């Protein structure tokens, strides 16, 4: 590291030229392995077939050869003489032309530049050397010169690699930097040509190569990788000779991305390496010369901590020269069956509630063990009240936990994150083989939950062998619950990585809605599932979930009070009855069901999947084709548990359903024909915004104030004006729809596009037709009589996006009613403080599908009535929606607003419309329903009250009124 920015740039350009020289220098050395890395004769013979050797008789043997780069001749000569000319050295001078005559140079040094002939040596060790290093003896009483100290250590230990401590920073085994390393010739091809060479989109850079060295040198070579503390060094042209308070280390911008890229290949993502290592990570001893370590030992060490299919190592020169393709294939499939398989990380999310956590922890440890690797990561979130002794005791308790399933890691948040952020920060998959199981601490698991996860992943989610694999599969649930949760869901690593990238790219203002979903009322600030559902809806992803007889499940929810569950009283019992389900236990009587007894056929079916596997002594389960109840012929089981045979090539039961034969359901839990219909992906932006439609009959004088009022409404996508005036429409300075981005920012008078529809002739039905300019599902109808305040209209839209997308939503001020007269006629009631069954078309919110229905041939007779009498338009729309939904309108009550007044002749016309539409459209029946939902819009404070009033379907002077208030 240097202070000069120009120096940093020059290093990158000279680096590979130096590396080429190093490869040429060692080309004649061959791979004659000395202790401790000498191989057996069989290994040597196998290796020699793949290596082109140079006749070593023609080469001069040297114990240590220095190859370095220098900016100036003087720097190269100084570095060479520091070792008292005892080591042969070859220096590439890149900063100036060579001036010194070779005959005048010190002995055993050669300075070169491009296109010069190089001399080859048979070097036992190759020393890559920077020109700004100053080595010295750590022991001030040491009398031996530094070259003698180094030679004696090499002869005594004969290490595979040697690094040196930097005087500025002391950390175990992190002295492996590409500018000050000794490589034994037997292992040098593993590191040189230096990595990265473009792997993962990274270009070669000296600091990136240092990361590769600090990861693989200690973990691969272990005790044969030494750091010679007897010979520390300083940097003459670096910040180590700058006072500590003035040090500002130069940081290469690709360091962090490359470290992440390297970490993604590690088997244990939490394993410390590089500068993060401590003395406690050094569990091996220094290897003495007499010990032989062959190529298989190296390979086994490598696969124990790293994925050799990772791009950074998959084309490694040393591996390719020492192993044939068939040897690697046999090693991966037979000797190391898990290398091409998968592993699990169980992520447990908890608060400071030990009693709840212990229930989950007990159920996890009682679960049957599986053959694939499992680790457990506990995430403890903190509250402001947790700064006390009981909390710290709880932390110590968690840190003391052990499990037979695998390693236990505990992470404690320094401040409160909440469940959403905890989950989004919890897991970055180590590689494409690491699957995650999410569990909140109010969950209990079946003893078979890991077996189910293992076998279903092998069957459907493992890209390396599962014949039914689909990259569109997000994962699988462990309970009969068709929503992605942290209640025992298993997530695929590649899909989760893609989801996190998508999530981080979303603007903070996005409310991740999907069309016509009850999840839209969830708060985006607290729900991570809301984002996941939006992502899956957009990308065409899907989940697999079980369908066990009797409602049996692999997980159940105890509904502990926490971040999102604060329900108490009678409502809690209702929720428990829904979420607390029986756990599958094949070792118990009736398999875990208590209230419902399994029939003979069901028992016989479940016995078929409880055969004990001879080789493991654990339960072996099988997926069979759909089992139908003999009396009802109803499908009671679609997928159970698939058998697992560890290895890269898995064999499956002929009874296991292929992915394309599983029963698919859409996001609204409606069955669809095939899985392919789920994979298209839909852009849900049509539900994010609304189109406001208004009718202009009085010209621009009344239109412009309405446009000025509504154009800044936050939920608007566009405004559509039905122009029914004799005047010409005004020219408006508004943004164009799908306009190309301009270099110069244009100032508009309006925030959203404003489109005009100018009919050939006036027809009141044009107001409710589906025009091509309408691109949203949310429709707002407005007129010039009453301009709704933005906060009130915003509340109406939130109701539409939440539970009431299939209802007509409006305000009590525009509410009307109807009555049945003694002679069986219907009357239109204009002023009402009671039940409402009709809404004026001012400030109402509805779904686009109702406009499509209004425009359909089925409504021809109704539209004919409207063509003759404009006042029938609102009556027809209200009656049509009530007929389709069998519901009354959703009413928003506002204070201080009186009912909109209408003339008596209009009331009479609308009464006639009621009877005319009833007779011609609905055979004389009246489908209008009195409101069943009335809401109060939120106040400027955080909480809002929701008031719901229920009325009978028929109007009555003495109707019973039910009210309750629920804090949302």
N, C-alpha and C positions, 0 to 999 in steps of 0.2 A: 504494500500500500504506500502511496506517495502523496505528497501535498500538491504536486503539480498536475493540473488537469491535462496538459499536453503529454506528460509522461504516461498517464493512464491510457490515452488514446494510442500512443505509439506501441505500448505493450501488446495490444490486441493485434496489431498488424504484424509484429515480428514473431508472435508466438508460434504460429504454425510452421514458419520457416525453420525455427529452431527445432521443433518437433520432428520435421523431416530429416534434419541432420542427425538427430538422435536415433531415428529408425535405421538410417544408413550405417551409423556407427556400430550398432549392435547387431547388424544383419549377419555378421560372420560368427557371432558368439554362439548361435544355436540355442538349444534348450537342454543342455547337459545339466541336470538338476543335481545340486550339491545339498548336503544336509543343511537344514532339516527338510528341504523340499526335494530330496532325491526320490525318484519313483522306482518301483520294481521293474524288473527286466521286461515283463509283459507290458507294463504301462509305457516303458521307454520305446519298445518296439512298435506299439500302437501309435505313439506320438510321432515317431520318426517317419511314418508313412505319410503324415500330413504336413511335414515341415521340410522346407527346402534348406539344406544345410550348406554352409561354406566350408571348404577344407580348412580346418583349424590349424593344420600344420603351417599354412602360409601366414597365419596371424600371430601377432605377438600377444602373449597373455599379460594382462594387467590386473592387479587386485582392485583398483579403483580408477575409474575414468570420469573426469569432470566434463560435462557439456553445459555450456552456459551462454548467456546473451549479455551483451554490454552495449551501453550507449557510446562509450569512448574506448580507445585503446588502453588508456591509462587505467580505467576501471577494470578491464579484463586482466591486465598484467598485475595490478594490485591484488585481485582476488586469487590469481594463480600463485603468487608468491606468499600469500597468507598461509598456504600449505607447504611452504618451503620447497616448492618445485618437485615434490615427491609424487604427485599424481599427474598422470597424463591429462591434459585439458585441451578442449577444443572450444573456441569462443567465436560466436557470431557477433560481429560489430555492426550495429545497425544505424548509429547516429552520426557517423562521419566516415570519410574515406580513410583507408589504411595508409599510414604514412611511414611506419617503422619497417626497416628491412628485416625480413625473417631471420637473417643471420645475427641480427642484433637483439633478438628477443631472448628472454630467459629460456632455459632448457625445458623441454617437454611441453611446450605450449604452442598452439597453432591458432592464428587469427584468420578468419575467413569472412568472405562476403559471398554474394550470389555467384553462381556459375563457376565455382572453383572446385577442383578435385579434392576429395576428402580421403583421409586415411582411415582404414578400418582396423580395429583392435578386437581381441578376444577378451572382453572385460567381464570380470566376475561381478562387479558392482558398477552401476552407472549413477553418477552423482549429478542431478540437475541443479544448476547453481545460478542464482541471480548475481548481478554485479554490485549490489548495494548491501551485501552481507558482511558482517564483521564477527567472526567466531572467536571465542576465547575460552579459557579453562575456568570452570566453575570453582574449582579448588585453587585458592591462591597459593597453596603450598606445593601444587603439582609442578614437577620439574620436567616432565616429558612435553615435547612439542605437541601441538594439537593434532598433527597428522599421525603421530605415533599413538596418541590416545584413541583416535578413531580406528586405526588399523588393528590395535589390540582388541578392541570391543568386537570388531567384525570377525576376527579370527576365533575369539572365544565363543561367541553366541551364534555366529553364522546366521543372522536374521534374514528374513525375506525382504524386509523394508525397514528403513531407518529414517526417523524424523528428528528434529531438534527443537528445544524449547525457545520460544521468543521471550526476550528479557522483559518485554512490556506486559505480556499476558501469559499466565501459567494455568493450563488446564490439561488434564490427562489426555494423552493421545490425540491432541488437536494440533500438534505441530506439523501435520502433514500438509504442506503447501507445495504447489508444483515447482516453486523456485528454490527449494532447499530439501531435497529428498534423495536418498540412496535406494536404488532398486536392485535386487538380485536378478540376474539375467533370466532365471527360471520363471519369474512372475511379471516381468516388465510388460509383456504383451497384454496383460489384463488392464493396464492403466495407460499404455502408450500404443497407438496414437491416442492422445488425450480425449477423454469424454468431457463435455459433450461434443459431438461432431454434427450436430443438427437434430439430435433426438428431441422429439416433442416440440419442434419449432425453435429450439435454442441454438444459437451460434457459439462457436468456440470462444472462450474468454478465460484468461488465466484465473480469475477469482472463481468462476464456475467450476473449473477443473479442481480447484482446491476443495470444493464441497464434495465432489465425487470421491476424492482421496480420503477425506475425513469420515465419510460414511463407510467405504468398503475396506480401507486398510485395516482398521482395528477389528471390525466384525468378521472379515473374511480370514485374515491372517492371525488374529488373536495374539498369542504369546510370541509369534514370530515377527510381529510388527513392534519395533522398539522405538522409544524416544530416548535419545542419548542426553540425559540431563547434565552429563559432565561437560557438554559443549553447547552452551547457550549462544545465541547470536543477537545482535542488534541490527537495525536498518540504518545505514548511513544517509539514505535519501528518503526518509519516511518520518512519520509523525511520532516515532518512539523517542526521538531526541528533542521533541517539543515539550515544554512544561505541561503537566497533566491538565491544568485548568485551561490550557489553550488548545488541547487536542480536539480535532474535529475529523474523525476517521472518514476517509473517502468511501462512499457506498456506491457500488455498481447497481443500477436499477433492476437488473435481472437476478440479483442474488436471491431475493425472497421467492419469486416465482420458480426458480430452479430448485431451491430447497423443497418447495411444496411438490414439485414434479418428482424429485427423488423420493420423497416420503411416501408418495402414492404407491410405490412398489414394495414397501415394507410390509412384512407379515403382521407385525405388531406396530400399529401406527403410533402408539404412545411410547415406543422405545426411544430413549434419548440417544443422540449421536452428535458428532461434531463438537461444537463449543458448549453444547448443553450437557455433555457427559460429565460425570463425577467419578471420584475414586470408587464409589460403590458399584459402578457399572463394570469394573475390571475384575472379572471373576476367574480369569485364567492365569496360568503361570507362564513365566518365560520358558520357551521351549529350548532344550539343550541340543547340541549338534547331533547326538546319536539318535535322536528320534526321527523316524521317517514319516513324512506326510505325503500321501500320493494324491493324484488328481481327483480320485473319488472323494477323498476327505474334503478337499476344497469345494467340490460341487455340493456335497452334503451340508457343509457349513453355509454355503451360499443360499440354498433353498430353505434353510432353517430360518433365515431372517429376511429373505428377499424373493420376489417373484421374478424368476428368470425369463418370463415372457414379457416383462416390462420393456418398453422401447429402449431404455438406457442401457440394458444389458443383453438384450436378445441377440445382438450381432457382435458380441464381444469377441475380439480376435483370439484371446487366449482360450476361451471356451471352444471356439470353432476349430482351433488347431489341435486341441487335445481330445476332442470327442467327435465321433461321426454322428450323423443324423440318427441313425438307427440306435446307437448307444443312448443318445439323449431321449429318444422316444421310449425305449424300454425302461430307462430310469424313471421317467415321469409317470408312466402308466403302471409299472409293476412295482418298482422299488419305492416310489414316492407317490402313492395314489392320490393323496390330498392336494398335490401341487396344482393339478388342473381341476380341482373340485372347488369347494366353497367353505366359508366359515361364517359364524354368527357373532354379532355383538349385541348383547341385551342392554338397552339403554333404559334405566330406571329413573323416573323423575319424581322427586319427593320434596316435601317441605319439612319443617321441624315438627313432625308428628310421628313419633317412634311407634306408637301402637299400631297405626295403620301400615307403616312400612314393614313392621315385623310380620304381619299377616301375609303380605306379598312375598317377603324374603323366605318365609317358611314354605310357602307353596312352590317357590322356585327351586329350593333345595330338595324338596320331595319329588320333583319331576324326574322322570327317567332320563338317564344320561344317553347321549348320542355319540356316534363315532366321529363326527366332524368337530373341528375346534370351536370352542365357545368361550367368550370372555364377557364380563359384566362391567358396565360403566354406570356408576351411580352419580346422578346430577342433583346436588342439593341446592335449592334456591333459598334465599334468605329474605327475611322481613326486617323492617326497622326495629321491631321489638326483640330481635334475636341476639342482640348484643348482651348476652348474659351467660352465666356459668352453665345452666342446663343445655344451652345450645352448643357450647364448646364440648361438653361431655358427649353430646349426640354426634358431633363431628368425629370425635375420637372413637366412638362406638362404630361408626360406619367404616372408618379407616382400619379397624381391626377385623373386619369381616373376611372370611374365606369361603370358598365354594368348591365343591367337587367338580362342578362344570368347567371351571377355568379361572383365569386371573380376574381379580376384582380391582377396579380403579375407582377412585372417588374424586369428584370435582365439586368445589364449593364456590358458589357465586359470591363475589365480594359485595355486591349490592343486588337488590331485588330486580329480577328480570321478568318474572311472570312466565306462565307456561308456554305462551307463543314463542317468545324469544329464546327460552331455554331449549325448546325443541329445534328451532331453526339453527341454533349455534351448536347443537350437541354432536352432530355427525357429519363429518366429511369422509366418505368411504375411502379406505386405504387403497383399494383396488376393485376391480370388477368382480371379485370373488367374495367380497365381504358384504353379507346381508345383515340388516339391522332389525331387531325386534323392539318396538316401543311399548313400555309399560308405565302407566302412572301408578302411584303408590296406593290407590284405592282399588286396585285390581287384584284378583286372585286367579291363579292359573291352574289348569288341569295337569295331572302328572304326565299327560301325553302331549303337552303343548310344544315341546322341542321336537318330539318325534314327528308330529304333524308338520311343523315348519321344515324340518330336514327333508321329509319325503315329498312335500309339495314343491319345495324349491328344486329338488332333483328332477321332478316331473315336469314342471311348468316354467320355472324362472331361471334355471341354470343354462346360460348360453353355450356351455361347453359339454353338450351331451344330451340335453333335454329335447326330444323330438317334437314336443309341443311348444317349444319356446317361442315367445313373441316379444319383441322389444317394446311393444305398446303396453305390456302388462306392468303396472306400477308396483304390484306386490299382491299380498293376500291377507285377508282378515282371519283371525282365529276365533271369531264368533259370528253367529248368523246376524250380521249387521252390515248392511250394504253402504256404509259410509266410512271413509278413511278416518281412522282414529289412532290414539295412542293407548288403546285398550287391548293390545296384543296383536297389532298389525305387523306384518313382515314386509319390509321395503327393499326393492331391488337397488343396488348401488348406482348403476348407470342412470336409472330413471330418477333417483333422488338427486344425483348431481345435476341433472338437467333441470329438475324442479327448482333447486336452490339458485341456479344461474338465472332462471326466469324470474324468481321471486325478487332477487336483488336488483334486477333490471326494471322493476315496476316503479312508477312514480309514487311518492307518498300519498298523493291525492286519490289513488285508485281505490275504489270500493269493489272488491272482486265478486261481483254478482254473476249469476248465471240465470238465464231465462226461466221464469216460472218455478222457482225453488224456494222452499221454506228456509233454507240456509241463508237467504239474503237478509233476514232480520238479525243474524248474528253480528256482533260488533267486530269490525275488522281489526280494531286495536287489540283484541284479546283472542281472536280465533286464527290459528295457523291453518286449520282444516278448511276454512273458507277460501284461502289462497290455493290450497292444494286441489280443491274441487274445481275451482276456476281453471287452474292449469290443466287438469285432466280433461275437462270439458273442451278446452281450447285445442289441446294436442291430440285428442282422440285416445286417451289412456283409459285403462280399466283395471279393476281389482277382482280377485277371485275370493269368494267367501263360501263357507261350508253350509250345508243344509242337513243337519243331523236329525234323526227321529226324536220326537218328544221335546224339541227345543234344546237338546244337549249342545254344549259349547266347550271350547278350549279355554275361554277366559270368562270371568264374570265381574261385574262392577258392584262394589259395596256402597258407592255413592257417599263417600266421606265429604264433609264440608271442606271446600278448598277454593281455588282461584275462580272456577266457573260454577261450582255446585254450592249454592247457599240455601237450598230449599229445606224447609223444616215444616213440622206440623203434619196435617193430613195429606198435603201435597207430596211430602217425602215418601209416604207409604205407596202412593200411586207410582212415583218414579222408581222406587225399589222393585215393585212388582214387574216393572218393564225392563229394568236393567240387570237385576240380580237373577241370573239364569242358572240352571243346574250344570255342573261341570262333568264332562265325560270322564268316567273312571271304569275301565274295563275289568278292574279287579274287584269291584263292589257288586253287591246284589242289585239287580235291575240297572246296572251300569251308571249309577248316579242319579237316576230319576227317583223321586220320592212321591210326589202327588199323583203322577200318572204311571200306571203299570204298563210295561211293554207287552205287546201281544206275542203270541207264539211265533208268528212269522218274523216279527222284528227281532226277537231274541235269537232266532235261528240265523237271521242275517248277520247280527253283530257277532255271533260266535264264529262265523266264517272269517272274520277279520281279526281274531285274537289268537291265531296260531303262534306258538313260540318258535323263534328262529333258533336253529341248532347252534349256529356259530357265535351268536352274541348273547343268548340267554335272555333277550328282551322281547317285548311284544313286536310282532311283525303284522302290519296291517296292509290292507289291499283296497284299492279302488275298484269297484265293480260298476257295471252299467246300471242304469236307473232301476231301482227297486220299487215296485208298486204294491200298494196295499191290496190284498186279494178281494176285498169287498167293495171299496170305494174306487179302486183303480187309480188312486191319486199317488203322484210321485212323492215319496217320503225321504228319498236320499239321492242326491245328485252327485256329490263327491265326498269321499271319506278320506282315507289316508293311504298314500301310495308307498309301496315297498322301496327301500333304498339299498342299493349295493354300491358301496364306495368305490370310486375309481373314475377314470376318464371316460370309459366306455360302459355306460349303464344299460342294463337289460330290464325291460319293464314287463309287467304282467299284461297279457293280452286283454284283460278285463278293464284296464285303465282307460278312461275316456281321453281321447285327443282334445287339445285345446278347442278346436273348432266344433266339438260336439257338446261342450258345456252350455248350459242354458244361459243366454245373455239377457240382461236387463239394462235399460237406459238410465240416465241420471234421475229420472222421475220414478224409478222402480217399475217401469212398464216393460213387459217382455217384448223383445224384438226378434226378428227372424234369425239373424246370425251375428257373430262377433264382428264381421267385417263392417256392419252398419255402425259399430261403435268407434271405428278407427279413423273416421274421416276428419274429425275435429271441426268444431264450429266456433266462429268468431262471435263471442257473446256481447260485443259492443252494442248491439241493438237494444240491450237491456240496460246499458249504463246511462244512456241519455234519452231525452224525450223530444218528440216533435210537437210543437204548438200550432194548432190550426185555428184560424179566426176568419170570420166572414166580414168582408167590407162592402157595405151597401150604401154608405153615405159619403164616399170619397175619401180623400187624403186627410181632410180636416179631423175626422174621428179616428182614422187609422194611425196617424203618426204618434199621438200621445200613447196609444196602446203599445206600439212598437218600442217606444222609448222606455216604457215601464217594464216590458217583458224581456228585452233582448239580453239583459245582463243576468238573467236567471241562471244559476249554476248548472242546472240539470238539462239545459237546452242543447240539442244538436242542431236544430234549425227551426225556422218559422215558415209556415205555409199560409199564404193569404189567398182565400177564395174571393176573387175580385168580381163582385156583382154590382158595379157602379157604372154609370154612363161616362164618368170621367176616365181619363187615361191614368194608369197607375203611376205613382211618383217614381222618379229615379233616385235610388237609394245607394249610398256609399257603404256597401256591406261586403264581407268576404265572399268569394265565389266558392261553390261546392267543388271539392277535389282540385282546387287551384294549385298550380305549380309554385314551389317556393321561389320567391324573388330575392335577389341580392340586396335590394334596398327595401327596408321595411315600409309598408304602406299603412297610412293612418286611415282607419275606418270609423264611421259614425256608429256602427253596430258591431256587436261581438260575434254574431252567428250569421250564417247565410239566411237570406230572406228570399223565398221563391213566391212567384205569383202564378196562380192558375186562373186564366181568363176564359170562361166558357163561351161557346158560340151563342148560347142563349141562356137565360136565367132558368135554373132548376134548383129548388131547395135541397135536392138529394146530393148535389155536388159537394156539399159541406161534409158529408159522411162517407164519401167514396174513398177507395184506396188509390191514391195518386202515386205515380212512380217516384215522386220526390220524397215520399215517406220511407225512411230507412230504419226506423226504430220500432220496437214493440210498444213502448210507452207513448201514449197519445194524450195530449192535453187539449181540451176543447175550451175555447174562450170567445167571448163577444165583447162589445164595447160598453155594455151596461154596467159591468162590475169588474174592476181590475183587482185580482186577488193579490194580497201581500205575499212577498217572496217567502217569508218564513212559514206561512200557512200552506202555500203551494208546495214548498219543500217537504213538509210533513205529509201531504197527500201523496207525493211521489214515493216517499219512504214506505208508506203503507202499501202502495202498489208493488214496489220491489220486494217487500216482505211477504206477508201472508195473503194479500188480497189482490193478486194479479188477475184473478178470474172474476172480480167484482167491479161494479161501477162505483167510483169513489167521488164524493163531492162534499159540499158544505151545507150546514143546516140552513144557512141563509137562502140557499136556492132549493130548499126542500119543499116538496108538495106531497099530497096524499090523494087517496081515492076512497069513495064510499059506494056501497050497494044500496040502491033505493028499494022501497017496497015492491015496485013493479019490475024488479030484477034488472034495472038499468044502472049504469056506472056514472058517477059524478066525479069531476075533477075538483079537488079542494086546494085553493091557492094559499090561504093563510093557515098554518098549523103549528102548534107547539108540542104536538104529540108524535105519534108514529109517522114515519116518512116512507113512502113507497116510490116516489118519483123525484128525479133531480132535474133542475134546469140545466141547460147545456152551457153553463158559464163556470169555468174553473173546475170542470170534472176531469178525472183521469181514468183511462180505460185501456185495455189491451188492443193492439192493432187487429187481432183476429176478429174482434167484434165489427170493425169496419169492413173486413173481408166478408163476414157473414152478411152484413147489411147490403153489400154490393153483389151478393150471390143471387142466382136465379130463384132460390127459395123465397126471396123477399120481394119478388116482382109485384105482387098485389099490394104489399105494404108501401113500396116506393110509389106506386100509382096513386095511392091515397095522399101521400105527401106532395106529389106533383100538383094535386088539385088544391090542397090546403097546407100551407107552410107550417101552421101551428101543430100539425100532426107529427112533425119530424121528431121532436123530443119524446113525444108519447110513444112512437113506434120504437125508438132506440131503447127506452126504458123497458117496454114490454118484451122486446126481443131478448135482451140480456137476462131479464128475470125468467123467461121461458127456458133459456139455455142453461142457466146456472141453478135455478130453483132457489135463488137467494134474493134478498132485498139489497138495496144499496148500502155502502159503508159511509157513515155520516161523520163529519168533523164538525164539532160544535165550537164556535168562536164567540167570545164575549164582546158585547158592544155593537153587534151587527144585527140589524132588524131584517126580517124576511123581505126579499125583493118583491115589490108590488107589481101587479099586472092588472090590466083593465078587465072589467066584467065580461065584455064581449069575447075577450081572449079565453077566459075561463069557460064560457059556453062552447066556444069552438073546440077546445081541448076535451071537454066532456063528450062531445060528439065523436071526436077522434078515438076516445077510449072504446066506445061502443062499436065504431066502425072497424077498428083494427081487431077487436075481440071477435067480431062476427066473421070477417073475411080472412083472418089469418089463423085464428085459434078456435074455431068452431063454437064461438060464444063463451068460451071459458075466460077466466081472468087469472093470469099467471103473475101479476104484480104481487110482490111480497113486501110486507112492512119490514123496516130495518131491524136487523138483529145485532148490529154493531155500531156503537157511537163512541167517538174518541175525542179527547181534549188535546189540542196541539201542545207541544212542549213549551214551557216558559223559558225565559232567558237563563234560568238556573240549570244545574246539571241534571236533576231528576225531573221526570215528567210523570203525570198521572194518566192512567188509561181508564176511562169509564165506559163500561159496556152495559147497554140496556137491552134486554130481551123482551120482545113483544110477541103475542100470538099471531099466527098467520092471518087471521081474520080480524078486522077492526071491530072493536066493541067499546061502548062508553065506559065499561068497567073492566078494562083489560088489566092484567096483573103485571106489575113492573118490578124487575129484578135488577139491582145495582150492586156492583162491587168495584173496588179500587185496587189496582195492582201496580206496585212500583216497578218500573222498568229501569 
